[in-house]
Amino acid sequence: MFSTTTFDIRVSVIPEYDFKNSFPAENRFVFRYNVTIENLGDTPIRLLRRKWLIYDVGFGFTEVTGEGVIGMTPEIRPRDKFRYFSNVMLRSGVGSMSGTYYCKNLLTNEDLEIEIPKFNLVAEVLSN
């Protein structure tokens, strides 16, 4: 697990290689990443946007931005968690991801940038 805490918001990520949806002969390596966002503080927040930086060895960086996550802009109350999963496809089978969640403190209206920890993506079929 990869984890970091910013402004009392802990983001933890568990990546896994998706054998069923990957086709190495076609340079298609799919990874699932499971995310938990935990509000350790005393004020509710709303996740508004995200920015991902995806690194694919041999193919460079791609930046992906968008509203919310998985079509939602969740409110995360104090001592509560929000969990979701998503997927990413790499052509090389080796890379990493990191990013930022853009949130709002719902009591003070303050904008918060919450770090998403960098995590590695390595297709297990390449390590044999």
Z-matrix of the N, CA and C atoms (Angstrom, degrees):
N
C 1 1.440
C 2 1.526 1 108.69
N 3 1.316 2 115.06 1 142.90
C 4 1.461 3 123.16 2 176.71
C 5 1.522 4 106.50 3 -113.50
N 6 1.350 5 117.36 4 130.99
C 7 1.455 6 119.97 5 -173.46
C 8 1.521 7 110.71 6 -145.88
N 9 1.342 8 116.11 7 147.14
C 10 1.459 9 122.66 8 173.43
C 11 1.518 10 108.64 9 -151.97
N 12 1.336 11 116.13 10 156.99
C 13 1.464 12 121.31 11 -179.57
C 14 1.522 13 109.55 12 -126.30
N 15 1.340 14 116.13 13 129.90
C 16 1.457 15 123.65 14 177.05
C 17 1.527 16 107.91 15 -133.85
N 18 1.337 17 118.13 16 129.15
C 19 1.473 18 121.88 17 179.36
C 20 1.528 19 112.28 18 51.12
N 21 1.320 20 118.11 19 42.58
C 22 1.469 21 123.35 20 -179.96
C 23 1.532 22 113.40 21 64.88
N 24 1.323 23 116.88 22 19.11
C 25 1.466 24 121.26 23 175.35
C 26 1.526 25 107.11 24 -114.07
N 27 1.327 26 116.45 25 116.10
C 28 1.466 27 121.40 26 178.86
C 29 1.523 28 109.23 27 -96.04
N 30 1.342 29 114.78 28 127.49
C 31 1.460 30 121.55 29 176.01
C 32 1.523 31 107.35 30 -113.72
N 33 1.323 32 116.03 31 123.64
C 34 1.462 33 122.16 32 178.59
C 35 1.523 34 108.92 33 -123.07
N 36 1.334 35 115.49 34 138.45
C 37 1.467 36 121.01 35 -177.86
C 38 1.524 37 109.39 36 -130.41
N 39 1.320 38 115.02 37 134.28
C 40 1.461 39 121.43 38 173.01
C 41 1.534 40 107.29 39 -121.61
N 42 1.342 41 117.15 40 107.61
C 43 1.467 42 119.54 41 177.98
C 44 1.526 43 110.64 42 -88.88
N 45 1.326 44 115.95 43 153.23
C 46 1.465 45 120.63 44 174.52
C 47 1.522 46 109.36 45 -149.98
N 48 1.314 47 114.63 46 145.46
C 49 1.464 48 121.31 47 178.74
C 50 1.522 49 109.00 48 -77.05
N 51 1.317 50 117.29 49 134.20
C 52 1.469 51 123.61 50 -178.31
C 53 1.533 52 109.12 51 -100.45
N 54 1.337 53 115.29 52 91.43
C 55 1.467 54 120.93 53 -178.81
C 56 1.525 55 112.25 54 -58.38
N 57 1.328 56 116.07 55 -43.36
C 58 1.470 57 121.15 56 -172.78
C 59 1.523 58 113.64 57 -62.49
N 60 1.325 59 117.22 58 -34.30
C 61 1.463 60 120.34 59 -175.68
C 62 1.520 61 113.65 60 -104.95
N 63 1.320 62 116.29 61 7.67
C 64 1.468 63 120.57 62 179.05
C 65 1.518 64 110.79 63 -100.00
N 66 1.330 65 114.81 64 146.78
C 67 1.459 66 121.80 65 178.00
C 68 1.526 67 108.22 66 -135.31
N 69 1.345 68 116.60 67 83.35
C 70 1.476 69 120.64 68 -175.31
C 71 1.528 70 113.73 69 -54.71
N 72 1.329 71 118.10 70 -35.42
C 73 1.467 72 120.43 71 -179.86
C 74 1.532 73 111.81 72 -63.76
N 75 1.334 74 116.42 73 -21.20
C 76 1.467 75 122.05 74 179.30
C 77 1.533 76 111.72 75 -106.14
N 78 1.353 77 115.98 76 15.69
C 79 1.472 78 121.61 77 -177.53
C 80 1.533 79 111.82 78 53.78
N 81 1.316 80 115.26 79 45.32
C 82 1.472 81 121.88 80 179.23
C 83 1.524 82 108.01 81 -125.58
N 84 1.332 83 115.61 82 101.50
C 85 1.456 84 123.05 83 -178.96
C 86 1.532 85 107.67 84 -115.89
N 87 1.318 86 116.48 85 113.18
C 88 1.462 87 121.44 86 -175.34
C 89 1.527 88 109.69 87 -102.80
N 90 1.317 89 115.01 88 136.97
C 91 1.455 90 122.29 89 178.11
C 92 1.522 91 108.97 90 -125.17
N 93 1.305 92 115.21 91 141.34
C 94 1.457 93 122.28 92 172.46
C 95 1.534 94 106.25 93 -103.69
N 96 1.321 95 116.56 94 138.66
C 97 1.461 96 119.17 95 174.11
C 98 1.527 97 108.89 96 -127.33
N 99 1.324 98 114.47 97 128.55
C 100 1.454 99 123.53 98 -178.39
C 101 1.526 100 108.18 99 -100.39
N 102 1.324 101 116.74 100 123.83
C 103 1.459 102 121.94 101 -174.57
C 104 1.529 103 109.91 102 -116.35
N 105 1.325 104 115.66 103 135.89
C 106 1.463 105 122.38 104 170.29
C 107 1.522 106 107.64 105 -121.76
N 108 1.336 107 116.01 106 125.39
C 109 1.461 108 122.28 107 176.19
C 110 1.521 109 105.99 108 -112.14
N 111 1.327 110 115.93 109 117.85
C 112 1.463 111 121.05 110 -174.23
C 113 1.525 112 110.05 111 -118.47
N 114 1.325 113 116.32 112 126.20
C 115 1.459 114 121.69 113 178.58
C 116 1.527 115 108.58 114 -89.64
N 117 1.322 116 116.50 115 104.02
C 118 1.465 117 122.33 116 -179.76
C 119 1.529 118 111.98 117 -88.57
N 120 1.329 119 117.07 118 -5.84
C 121 1.458 120 121.78 119 -175.10
C 122 1.520 121 113.15 120 -91.28
N 123 1.337 122 114.50 121 -165.12
C 124 1.462 123 121.71 122 -175.66
C 125 1.520 124 113.59 123 -108.79
N 126 1.346 125 117.52 124 2.11
C 127 1.463 126 119.57 125 -177.56
C 128 1.527 127 110.13 126 -125.15
N 129 1.330 128 117.53 127 143.64
C 130 1.463 129 120.24 128 178.10
C 131 1.529 130 110.53 129 -72.68
N 132 1.317 131 114.88 130 149.25
C 133 1.472 132 120.79 131 176.20
C 134 1.524 133 108.60 132 -127.64
N 135 1.318 134 115.60 133 161.47
C 136 1.461 135 121.83 134 171.93
C 137 1.520 136 107.64 135 -124.53
N 138 1.326 137 116.33 136 128.63
C 139 1.467 138 121.72 137 176.18
C 140 1.528 139 107.34 138 -82.57
N 141 1.334 140 116.69 139 119.04
C 142 1.463 141 121.53 140 -174.89
C 143 1.524 142 113.78 141 -101.80
N 144 1.343 143 116.45 142 -43.65
C 145 1.469 144 121.09 143 -174.87
C 146 1.514 145 109.40 144 -146.54
N 147 1.343 146 114.05 145 167.29
C 148 1.457 147 118.86 146 174.26
C 149 1.513 148 109.01 147 -141.32
N 150 1.350 149 113.36 148 156.79
C 151 1.468 150 121.10 149 173.56
C 152 1.522 151 106.94 150 -137.10
N 153 1.308 152 116.13 151 125.27
C 154 1.465 153 122.48 152 177.38
C 155 1.519 154 109.51 153 -111.92
N 156 1.330 155 115.77 154 142.01
C 157 1.448 156 122.36 155 170.30
C 158 1.521 157 106.10 156 -115.30
N 159 1.322 158 115.59 157 112.25
C 160 1.468 159 122.47 158 -175.66
C 161 1.520 160 108.34 159 -106.65
N 162 1.332 161 115.87 160 125.66
C 163 1.459 162 121.18 161 178.52
C 164 1.521 163 108.59 162 -110.79
N 165 1.335 164 115.83 163 126.82
C 166 1.460 165 123.65 164 178.31
C 167 1.528 166 106.88 165 -120.46
N 168 1.343 167 117.20 166 111.77
C 169 1.468 168 121.89 167 -176.10
C 170 1.532 169 109.46 168 -52.84
N 171 1.302 170 115.96 169 129.72
C 172 1.462 171 120.73 170 179.58
C 173 1.518 172 113.91 171 86.23
N 174 1.334 173 117.12 172 -13.68
C 175 1.468 174 120.46 173 -178.65
C 176 1.520 175 112.80 174 -123.70
N 177 1.336 176 116.96 175 -8.10
C 178 1.454 177 120.70 176 174.11
C 179 1.521 178 115.02 177 86.91
N 180 1.336 179 114.01 178 -159.97
C 181 1.464 180 122.44 179 -173.89
C 182 1.522 181 111.83 180 -99.71
N 183 1.325 182 115.23 181 146.01
C 184 1.460 183 123.19 182 171.79
C 185 1.519 184 107.23 183 -131.10
N 186 1.327 185 116.43 184 134.25
C 187 1.464 186 120.70 185 176.29
C 188 1.520 187 108.69 186 -105.48
N 189 1.326 188 115.50 187 131.95
C 190 1.458 189 121.76 188 179.52
C 191 1.524 190 107.89 189 -124.18
N 192 1.341 191 116.86 190 125.00
C 193 1.456 192 121.47 191 178.65
C 194 1.522 193 109.36 192 -125.48
N 195 1.319 194 115.45 193 158.04
C 196 1.454 195 118.07 194 177.10
C 197 1.517 196 111.96 195 178.28
N 198 1.316 197 114.36 196 171.38
C 199 1.455 198 121.83 197 178.43
C 200 1.516 199 109.64 198 -76.76
N 201 1.318 200 116.42 199 137.53
C 202 1.457 201 122.39 200 173.61
C 203 1.515 202 113.98 201 52.32
N 204 1.333 203 114.67 202 -156.11
C 205 1.461 204 122.63 203 174.60
C 206 1.521 205 107.59 204 -138.02
N 207 1.293 206 116.84 205 140.18
C 208 1.473 207 124.79 206 -178.46
C 209 1.535 208 111.70 207 42.02
N 210 1.325 209 115.87 208 41.36
C 211 1.459 210 121.01 209 177.16
C 212 1.519 211 115.26 210 77.87
N 213 1.317 212 117.26 211 11.91
C 214 1.464 213 121.08 212 -177.62
C 215 1.524 214 110.87 213 -126.62
N 216 1.339 215 115.66 214 152.89
C 217 1.463 216 122.41 215 170.12
C 218 1.531 217 106.72 216 -121.45
N 219 1.332 218 116.20 217 78.20
C 220 1.464 219 119.71 218 -170.18
C 221 1.530 220 114.08 219 -70.84
N 222 1.329 221 114.94 220 146.10
C 223 1.456 222 121.98 221 167.81
C 224 1.524 223 106.49 222 -91.28
N 225 1.329 224 115.46 223 130.53
C 226 1.463 225 120.14 224 179.88
C 227 1.527 226 107.24 225 -117.42
N 228 1.307 227 115.26 226 109.19
C 229 1.458 228 122.12 227 -176.60
C 230 1.533 229 110.98 228 -77.10
N 231 1.330 230 117.07 229 162.28
C 232 1.470 231 120.16 230 177.46
C 233 1.526 232 111.48 231 -53.86
N 234 1.313 233 115.29 232 135.60
C 235 1.479 234 124.20 233 178.75
C 236 1.526 235 112.96 234 66.03
N 237 1.332 236 117.23 235 17.73
C 238 1.462 237 120.97 236 179.28
C 239 1.520 238 109.53 237 -111.27
N 240 1.331 239 115.69 238 166.56
C 241 1.466 240 122.87 239 -179.44
C 242 1.520 241 109.56 240 -128.98
N 243 1.332 242 114.75 241 150.37
C 244 1.467 243 121.58 242 170.90
C 245 1.513 244 106.48 243 -125.68
N 246 1.331 245 116.34 244 129.49
C 247 1.464 246 121.17 245 -179.34
C 248 1.523 247 109.97 246 -122.21
N 249 1.327 248 114.70 247 143.71
C 250 1.456 249 120.52 248 173.68
C 251 1.520 250 108.40 249 -156.34
N 252 1.334 251 115.41 250 168.41
C 253 1.462 252 119.57 251 172.26
C 254 1.514 253 108.47 252 -134.76
N 255 1.319 254 114.26 253 156.99
C 256 1.451 255 121.20 254 176.82
C 257 1.525 256 107.86 255 -148.64
N 258 1.322 257 116.07 256 -177.21
C 259 1.459 258 121.78 257 -176.83
C 260 1.515 259 110.44 258 -133.57
N 261 1.328 260 113.95 259 156.60
C 262 1.456 261 120.93 260 173.74
C 263 1.525 262 107.40 261 -143.22
N 264 1.321 263 116.22 262 148.02
C 265 1.456 264 120.96 263 179.60
C 266 1.530 265 109.02 264 -116.77
N 267 1.329 266 115.67 265 129.90
C 268 1.462 267 121.93 266 174.93
C 269 1.521 268 108.76 267 -112.39
N 270 1.318 269 116.05 268 149.11
C 271 1.471 270 120.33 269 177.00
C 272 1.521 271 112.04 270 -87.47
N 273 1.341 272 117.34 271 -27.56
C 274 1.465 273 119.80 272 -177.35
C 275 1.527 274 112.99 273 -91.15
N 276 1.324 275 116.95 274 -24.55
C 277 1.454 276 120.98 275 -175.92
C 278 1.515 277 113.81 276 89.45
N 279 1.340 278 117.11 277 -2.11
C 280 1.461 279 121.77 278 179.30
C 281 1.530 280 108.42 279 -137.59
N 282 1.329 281 115.75 280 131.80
C 283 1.458 282 119.10 281 178.45
C 284 1.511 283 111.41 282 -179.62
N 285 1.330 284 114.99 283 -157.15
C 286 1.456 285 120.81 284 179.60
C 287 1.522 286 108.98 285 -158.18
N 288 1.325 287 114.39 286 166.14
C 289 1.460 288 121.43 287 174.92
C 290 1.520 289 108.88 288 -138.28
N 291 1.314 290 115.44 289 150.36
C 292 1.461 291 122.97 290 171.37
C 293 1.517 292 106.30 291 -154.97
N 294 1.320 293 116.41 292 172.75
C 295 1.455 294 115.83 293 -179.79
C 296 1.506 295 114.27 294 176.50
N 297 1.349 296 113.67 295 -163.84
C 298 1.452 297 122.43 296 -176.49
C 299 1.521 298 109.22 297 -143.14
N 300 1.336 299 115.68 298 136.82
C 301 1.464 300 121.38 299 166.96
C 302 1.516 301 107.13 300 -101.04
N 303 1.322 302 116.31 301 134.76
C 304 1.456 303 121.90 302 176.84
C 305 1.526 304 106.75 303 -103.07
N 306 1.330 305 115.04 304 115.89
C 307 1.461 306 121.98 305 -172.98
C 308 1.521 307 109.79 306 -123.36
N 309 1.340 308 114.57 307 168.57
C 310 1.453 309 121.12 308 175.32
C 311 1.525 310 108.41 309 -128.03
N 312 1.351 311 115.89 310 130.89
C 313 1.448 312 121.57 311 171.65
C 314 1.529 313 106.02 312 -72.65
N 315 1.330 314 117.73 313 118.51
C 316 1.458 315 120.87 314 -172.78
C 317 1.530 316 113.73 315 -77.36
N 318 1.336 317 118.54 316 -10.40
C 319 1.469 318 120.57 317 175.76
C 320 1.525 319 111.90 318 -92.20
N 321 1.339 320 116.85 319 -41.61
C 322 1.470 321 120.60 320 -175.94
C 323 1.523 322 112.82 321 -101.53
N 324 1.343 323 116.85 322 -9.92
C 325 1.470 324 122.95 323 -176.62
C 326 1.529 325 112.46 324 67.61
N 327 1.340 326 117.65 325 12.91
C 328 1.458 327 123.35 326 179.77
C 329 1.527 328 110.23 327 -71.92
N 330 1.336 329 116.03 328 138.37
C 331 1.471 330 121.54 329 173.85
C 332 1.514 331 109.21 330 -82.00
N 333 1.329 332 116.49 331 135.12
C 334 1.460 333 122.22 332 -178.60
C 335 1.522 334 110.14 333 -124.12
N 336 1.323 335 116.52 334 136.67
C 337 1.459 336 121.86 335 171.74
C 338 1.520 337 107.22 336 -106.32
N 339 1.329 338 115.71 337 114.36
C 340 1.458 339 122.17 338 -175.74
C 341 1.529 340 108.55 339 -104.94
N 342 1.325 341 115.88 340 123.76
C 343 1.468 342 120.79 341 -178.43
C 344 1.522 343 111.76 342 -71.20
N 345 1.320 344 115.78 343 136.09
C 346 1.463 345 122.72 344 168.66
C 347 1.525 346 105.64 345 -100.10
N 348 1.334 347 117.95 346 123.09
C 349 1.470 348 118.67 347 -174.62
C 350 1.523 349 111.71 348 -64.69
N 351 1.319 350 114.94 349 148.56
C 352 1.458 351 120.19 350 174.42
C 353 1.531 352 108.63 351 -68.95
N 354 1.342 353 115.35 352 133.33
C 355 1.461 354 119.44 353 176.71
C 356 1.521 355 109.60 354 -135.21
N 357 1.321 356 114.75 355 147.94
C 358 1.459 357 121.84 356 -175.76
C 359 1.527 358 111.31 357 -88.61
N 360 1.323 359 114.77 358 148.05
C 361 1.460 360 122.98 359 176.39
C 362 1.522 361 107.43 360 -125.06
N 363 1.318 362 116.42 361 115.91
C 364 1.462 363 120.93 362 -179.44
C 365 1.530 364 108.46 363 -136.62
N 366 1.311 365 116.13 364 117.84
C 367 1.467 366 120.51 365 178.31
C 368 1.514 367 109.39 366 -68.31
N 369 1.319 368 115.82 367 122.66
C 370 1.452 369 120.96 368 -176.22
C 371 1.527 370 112.77 369 -61.13
N 372 1.332 371 117.32 370 -26.56
C 373 1.467 372 120.04 371 179.69
C 374 1.516 373 111.94 372 -66.43
N 375 1.335 374 117.75 373 -20.28
C 376 1.460 375 121.47 374 -178.93
C 377 1.527 376 112.32 375 -86.45
N 378 1.340 377 117.17 376 -13.85
C 379 1.464 378 118.98 377 -176.56
C 380 1.517 379 112.60 378 -93.03
N 381 1.305 380 118.50 379 2.58
C 382 1.474 381 121.16 380 178.94
C 383 1.520 382 111.85 381 -94.78
